[in-house]
Amino acid sequence: MAGRRIRLEPNGTVFEAAESEAVLNAALRQGVPLRYGCRHGNCSSCKYLVSDGDVDLGNASPYSLSEREREEGWALLCCARALSDLVIQVPEDPTDRLRPVLRPADFAATVAANDRVTRALHRLRLRLDRPLAFYPGQFLEVEVPGRPGEWRSYSIASSPSRSAEVDLVILKVPGGAFSASLERLGGGAALRVRGPYGTSYLREGDRPILLVGGGSGIAPLLSILEFAAEAGDRRAITFFYGARTAADLPLQEEIAELQRRLPHLRYRPALSEPTADCRWAGAVGLIAQVIQRELADASPFDAYVCGPPPMCDTVSLILAAKGLPDGRAFLDRFYSAVESPGSSEPRARSFG
């Protein structure tokens, strides 16, 4: 069947989507920039109004797309499939400062290294069959071994300059389809990956940068920091990272090296449940609480917040209350695995 014609208004961009293809995937394949996040119907970043035509809304989460919004014509483009030609309202938003789309592609990868960096986090280094162009802060999807067509998403933790080799920082989830097998992924193991994806990448500009992360949300922030160090970026950078105990703070030697290379980097780790063994003299509390106490004015910053959705949402509210303007918070919410329709297997943005 012929492709469906998709027109974006008011700018008039036109592209085609196959009937079986998510509208967002079709746009990315053809280099058309749209806002998006998780790509699995959870985060609502790719919510747009379909003003003409019929769509299959797919497995969009009812929390991200309410019944009323569905009736009004809204759709999550990562899930929506065109049943006819469509007209979609895409208000121009210069505050997004979107860069040209790097069209996702498939790559063959082999495991070059697999290191456990905390009790729950692994750093997986993958060697790719050809260079991958990406922006610092983007993510890849990795196919679950032995389960063709089932993918998990993980943020890239290395700099774009290492284009033929990428690092991922992965949270090990008990029973996770991919992460539960991490310790068995030895050197030379073959994987399939695709990407890059994501719009929470580092923006150009001269504003100071605020980085906030928790758990495996450290990955895209490390990519941003490494890129900034290589580029000689002179912007002031404040980096808040939250963990439970000192043993849960990952890659501290690498961060210390980045501090030496970036003299304008201020690193503020915090522990929510320090023990006597931690010998901790730093900030204590949830990272949102620490930001509430320590950050007086958010208005100068571009903010990049990565990790569990409750943390991201709480921090974004605090930053807005402290003066961060609309369009200057770039959130990368790492959703835990959800049940795929008709399957007992989990599907995830970054966990599983």
N, C-alpha and C positions, 0 to 999 in steps of 0.2 A: 504494500500500500504506500502511496506517496506520502512524503513527510507533511507534517502540519506546519502551517506558516504562523510564526509568532511575531507580533509587532509590539514593540515597547513604546509607550507614549509617556511624555510628550516629545522625546527625541527622535522617534521614527525608526529606530534600529529594527531590522528584520532579520530573523534567522529561522531555520527549520528544525523541527524535532520529530523523531520517529514516534509512532503511536505508543511503542513500548518503552520509550526513553523518558526519564525524568527531565522536566523542562530545564532545571538547573544544569544537569549534565550536558544537555544539548548546547546551552549557552557557553559553558566553559570549553567544550570541545571546539567551538567556533570563535573563541576569544572574546566573547561578550561579557563585560563586567557586571556582576550583580552581587549584592550583599548576601553572605551566607556564613554558616558556622559549622554545626555538627554534621550536616549532610544526612541526618537520619530522622528528621521530623521532631526533634526534641527542643531545639533552642529558640525557634521562631525568628532567627535572623533573616531568613529568606522569605518572610511573609509579605506578599504583594497582592494587590487587588486585581482580579481578572474582571475587566469591565465588559468583555464580549467573548463568547465561546463557552465550550463545555470542557470540564476537566474531571479526571479521576483523581480524587484527593489522596489516594494511597493510604499509607499507615501513619499519617500525621497524628502526633500526640494530641488528645483532647485538651491537655493543659496548655499546649502551645497554639492550638487553633480551636477556639470555642465553637459551639454549635451556632451561636449567633453570627460569628465571623464567617462560618461556612455558608450560612444563608445569605449573607451580604456579598459573597463572592470572593472572599479572601482565600488564599491558598499558600501552602508552603511549597516553594518551587523545587525543593530537593525531593519531595515525594510526589508532586502533582505530575500527571501525564495528560497530554493534550488529546482530547477526543474529537476536536475540530480545530480549525484555525482560531487563534486567540489574540486578543488585545489585552496587554497587561500594563497597568499604571506603575511607572517607575519614576517617582519624583527625583529630579536632580538634586543631589545633596553634596555640595562641594566640600563639606566638612569631613566626608569619608576619605578624601584624598586617596582614592583607589589608584593603584598602579596598573599598567597593562597586564592583562591576564596571561599567565604562563600556562599554556594548554597542557592538561594532565596527559601522561603517557604511561604505558606499562614498561616495567623493567624486570630483568632477572637479577637476583641478588644472592650473594653468599655471605654467611656469617664470618666476619673477620675476627671478632672478639665478643665475649659475653661475660661481663663483670657484674657481680652483685655489689651495689654501692651503698645500700642500707639493708635493713631487715626485709624491706618490702619492695625495694626498687632495684632494677637491673639496667645497666647500660649495654645496649646491643649495638655493635658496630657492623654495618653492612657495606659490603663492596658491591657496587653496581656494575652492570655490563656496559654502561656508557654514562657520560656525565649527566647530572640532573641539575637543571637551573631552578632555583627557588629563591624566595624572599625570606629573610630571617624572621621566624615566627610561624612559618607554614608547617603543614603536617603531611604525612604519607599514609596510605592504607596498605596493610600487609595481609596477604591471603593466608588463612589458617591452613597449615599443612594437613593434607589428607581430606580437606573439605573444600573442594573446588567451588568458587563463587561466593565463599563466605569470607568477609574481610573485617579487619579491625584497624582503627585509626590511631596513630601515634605521632606526636609532634617531633620534629627534627631538633636535635640538641646541638648540632654543629653548625659551622659557618658555611655559607654558600660557596666559599672559595675551595672547599673540599668537595667538589662537585661529583667525583666518582666514588666517594665514600661518605656515608652519613651515620651519625649516632642517633639512637633513640633512647629515651629513658622511659622504662615501662614499669607500671605498678603490677606486681604479681597478685592476682585475684584467685582465691581458692576456687577450683572448678572452672576457671576461665578457659574458654576454648583455645586461646593462644597463650596467654600468660602462664597458665599452669604447666606448660611444657617448656618454659624458658630454660630451666636448668638442664634440659636434655638437648638444647640447641648448641652443639659444639661447632668448632671451627670448620668451615667448608660446607655447612648445611645449606641447602638450596631453598630459596624463598622467592615468591613473586611479590612485587610491590608496585604501586601506582601512585601518581601524583605529579606535581604538588597540588595541595588544596589549602584553603583558608584565606581569610581576609584580615586576620588580626596580626598582620606583619608590621614590621617597623616602618613608620612613616618618615618621609623626609621633612626637614624643617629645622628651626633653631630653638624650639622650646625645650626646657628641661624634661627629662624622661623619668617617669615613675613606673617601676616594675613591681608587681605583687604576685607571689606564687605560693602554692602549697602542693605537697605530694609530687606527682609526676609533672605538675605544672611548671616545674623548674626547667623542663626541656626547652620550650620555645624562648624562655628568657635567657638561657645560656647561649642559644643561637644569636639572639640580639646582641648580647654582650660581646661575644667573640667577633661578630661582624663589626661592632663599634670599635673594638680594639684594633682590628686590622685596618679599618678605614681612617683611624685617627680622629674619630668623631669627638668633637670638643664640647658636646652638650653635657651638662651636669646630669648624673644618673643616680637615683635613689632606688635601692633594691630591698624590698621587704620580702622575707620568706618565712613561712610558718611550718613548724614540725612539732611532734609530741614531745620527744626527748632528744638529747644531743646525739644519740645513736641514729636518729632518723634524719639528721641533716646530711644531705648527699653532697659529694664532690666538693668538699671544702678546700682541698688543695688547689683544685682548678679555679675556684672562685678567688682564692688568695692570689693566684697568679694573675687573674684578670684585674684584681685591684692594683697590682703593681703596674700593669699595662695601661690602666685607666685611672689616673690619679684623681679624677673628678667623680669616681664611683664611690657612693656611700652604701655599704652593705649592712642591713639591719635584720639579722635572723631573730626569731622569737620561738620560745618553747611554750606549749600549752600545758604540758604535764611533766615538768622537770623533776627528776629524782635526785637523791643525794649523790648518786654515782655520776650525775651529769656535771657536778661542780660548776654550775651555770651562774654567771654574773651578768648575763644579758637580759633582754626584755622577756617578760613572762606574760602569757595570755594568748588568746586566739589572735591571729594576725590582724583581723578587723579591729579588735580592741586596741592593739598596739598602734595601729594607724590612727584610730580615734584619739588616742592620747598624744601621739608624737607629731602628727602632721597638722599644722595650724591652718594652712591655706593651700588648697589644691588647684587654684585657678591658673597658675603658670604652666601646668604640666600637660604633656601627652601621657596617658596612663594605659598600661598593658597589664591586664589582670587574667591570670591563667590558673585553672585548677578546678576543684569541686564546685558545682553550681551554687550551693548555698553561700560559700565563701565569696565567689565572684559577685553574686547579687548583693550581699551585705556590704562588701567593699565599695561597689559602685554607688550604692545609696549614700554611704558615708562621704565619698569623694564629691558627689553632687551637692550634698549639704555643706561641704567645705569649699564650694565655689567652682568645681570643675565644670566647664561649659559643656553643653550638649555636643556630641560628635567628637569628643576628645578622650573617650574611654573605649578601648578596644578589648572586648571580653572574649576569652576562649574558655568556654565552660566544658569541662571534661565529664561527660555524663557516664554513669555506670551502666553496665550491660542491661538491656531490656529484652523482653521476650519477643522474638520474631513471630509474626503471624503464622500460625500453623506449624510451629516448631517449638521444641523444648530448648533450643540452643539460644544463648544470649547473643545480642548484637550491640555493639558499643561504639561511642566516639573515640574513647581512649583507653577504656578498661576492658579486660576480658580475653 
